[in-house]
């Protein structure tokens, strides 16, 4: 299948798996484009289908939004560079967008490897996803997943602002509030390659919950 209509955005901050992940995406999605927004070491990748952009500013959301701005495709996907996601699963979310979804989310919680996610992360994600379902009346399986695909209509119409880890939460909230079609599909999830890039997890989870509530009622 041809994926010339698709660009995948990958944020990378000294990720040891970035080259491997990128090569697998190029293999699994023929003719797609990849935008890597990096901080720190520059990925050693040479392909006319890959654009390397030095991140301006800080934060996970900041990198993703910079990549979104550079994408000219009708479908834009996103995936982490740490080896936790399977590039094959990008086909699932892209397919959902082609079928009419504006925001397609890969759901990790039901099909993850047992050792891929600590219990407190599982608990936190479950609480956040349940909170989203109750507040927005939308049945999604994993509100915090970093493997997604979006329609050009969604990205062109919705102003996204979150510069940190709350970007997926903002996307979820605004997609629901503005009446965009949201879909989800089970995906694989593996043990990350390299060290985690954030700490202070209880406060981080609380902030995500507050933002889940915030975007139900305001921008």
C-alpha positions, 0 to 999 in steps of 0.5 A: 500500500502507498503512504505518500499521503502520510507524514510521521512526526517523531520527537527525539532527545538523545534516543538510542533507538531513533535510527532503528525506529525510523528505518522500520517506519520507512520500511513499513509505510512505503513512500511515507515521509518522516519528520524527526524533531531532535534535541541533543545528538543529531540522528544519523539518518540519510534518506530523502524521505526523512527531514531532520529539524533541530527543536526550538524550545523545550518539551515533548509537545513543543517538538511534536507541534514543530513537526506538525507545522512542517507536515504538508500531508493529508494525514499526519501521525506521531510516534515516540522514538524509544522503541516502545511502539511498533511501527507496524501499528502506524498502519492501523491508525492511518487506516482509521483516518483514511476511513473517516476518523479525524483523530485515531489513537493506538490503545496500549493498555489491553495489549501491552507486554507485561513488563513494559509499563510499571503498575503506577503508570497503568493505574494512572493511565486507567484513571485518566482514560476513565475520567475522559470517558465520563467527562466527554462521553467518548469511548477511547481505550488509552487517553495518553497514547503517543501513537496517533494519526490525525487528519489534515482537517483536524490539524488545520482547524484546531489550535494546539498549544501544550508544550509538554506531556499534556499535548495528547490530553489537549488533542483528546479534549479539543477533538471531542469538544469541536465534534471531530470523529475519534477512533481507537485501535489496540496496539502493541507496547514494549519495554523502552530502549534507554532511560526515561526522560521525565520524573516527578510522576505523581505531580505529572499525573495530577496535572494531566487529570486537571488538564483533562477537566480543563479542556472539557470546558475551555481552551 
